[in-house]
Amino acid sequence: MKFLARAHRDPLERRPPVEMTPTVTPSVDIYESEQEVYLIADLPGVSKSEVRVEVEKGRLCLAATRAGAGGRPIEYRRDIRMPENIEAEKVSAQMLDGVLRVHLPRSSQRKGRQITIRPS
C-alpha cells in the first residue's frame, strides 16, 4: 500500500521549478559519393569555439551551445549514423558564419569479402 501512495502524488503539490535548456536539432544536408560523405549543418549564432564534433562507434555527433534570449543557453544536438567505410581518423570540419561543414572520407578498402562456397 505504501508504494501506491507514493506513486500517486497530489497533482496540486508544489514542486520547485525545473530549469530546462531548450535543445534544437539542426538542419543537415548530406551529400554522398563513392569517395566521401559531406555534411552541412546550420548552427545560427554559434561560434567555432562552441561546437563539438565527435566520431564514436559509427556515429557522428554534433553538439553546440549558444546564448539565447535573456542569456539562457540553447543547445544544438544531432547524432548521425555513418556508413561503415568512413575513415574516422581523417574526418575534418570547418565552421563559417553559422554553417558547419564536415568532410568524411571513405576508406578505399572494402571491409567485407565474398565467401566461396565449396561443394560438400
C-alpha positions in Angstrom: 0.0 0.0 0.0 2.8 2.4 0.7 4.2 2.1 -2.8 0.8 3.1 -4.4 0.6 6.1 -2.0 4.0 7.4 -3.2 3.3 6.6 -6.9 0.1 8.7 -6.9 1.1 12.2 -5.6 -1.3 15.0 -5.3 -1.2 16.8 -8.7 -1.5 20.2 -6.9 1.6 19.5 -4.8 4.0 22.4 -5.1 7.3 21.4 -6.6 10.4 23.6 -7.3 10.5 24.9 -10.9 12.8 22.9 -13.2 15.3 24.8 -15.4 15.3 23.3 -18.8 17.7 24.1 -21.6 16.0 24.1 -25.0 17.5 21.6 -27.4 17.4 22.2 -31.2 18.0 19.6 -33.8 19.9 21.5 -36.5 19.0 21.1 -40.2 21.6 19.0 -42.0 22.2 18.4 -45.7 24.2 15.2 -46.5 25.9 14.6 -49.9 27.5 11.3 -50.7 29.8 9.9 -53.4 32.0 6.8 -53.7 34.9 8.7 -52.2 33.3 10.7 -49.4 30.3 11.9 -47.4 29.9 15.7 -47.0 27.7 17.1 -44.3 26.5 20.7 -44.0 24.7 21.7 -40.7 23.0 25.1 -39.9 24.0 26.4 -36.5 22.9 30.0 -36.5 24.5 32.3 -33.9 27.1 29.6 -32.9 30.8 30.3 -33.0 33.5 27.8 -33.8 34.6 27.6 -30.1 31.1 26.5 -29.1 30.9 23.5 -31.5 31.9 19.9 -30.7 32.2 17.3 -33.5 32.8 13.7 -32.4 33.1 10.4 -34.2 32.4 7.4 -32.0 31.1 3.9 -32.5 30.0 4.5 -36.1 28.2 7.8 -35.2 28.9 11.4 -35.9 27.8 13.6 -33.0 27.3 17.3 -33.5 26.8 19.5 -30.4 26.9 23.2 -29.8 25.7 25.8 -27.3 24.9 29.5 -27.7 23.2 32.1 -25.6 19.6 32.6 -26.3 17.0 35.2 -25.3 17.7 36.5 -21.8 21.1 34.8 -21.7 19.6 31.3 -21.4 21.6 28.7 -23.2 20.3 27.0 -26.3 21.8 23.6 -27.2 22.1 22.1 -30.7 22.4 18.4 -30.9 22.4 15.9 -33.8 23.6 12.3 -34.0 24.0 10.7 -37.4 24.8 7.1 -38.2 27.8 6.9 -40.5 28.5 4.4 -43.2 30.8 1.6 -42.2 33.6 2.5 -44.6 34.3 6.1 -43.2 37.9 6.7 -42.1 37.2 8.2 -38.6 40.7 9.4 -38.1 40.5 11.6 -41.3 37.2 13.3 -40.6 37.6 17.1 -40.8 35.3 20.1 -40.1 35.1 23.8 -40.8 32.8 26.5 -39.3 32.0 29.7 -41.1 29.1 32.1 -40.5 27.0 29.6 -38.5 27.4 26.9 -41.1 29.3 23.7 -40.1 30.9 21.6 -42.9 32.1 18.1 -42.1 34.1 16.0 -44.6 34.0 12.3 -44.0 36.4 10.4 -46.4 35.6 6.9 -47.3 38.1 4.1 -47.0 39.3 2.7 -50.3 39.4 -0.8 -48.8 36.2 -2.8 -48.5 35.6 -4.3 -45.1 33.6 -7.3 -46.4 34.7 -10.1 -48.6 32.9 -12.7 -50.7 32.9 -16.2 -49.4 33.4 -19.0 -51.9 31.0 -22.0 -51.4 32.7 -25.3 -51.8 30.9 -28.5 -52.8 30.4 -31.0 -50.0 
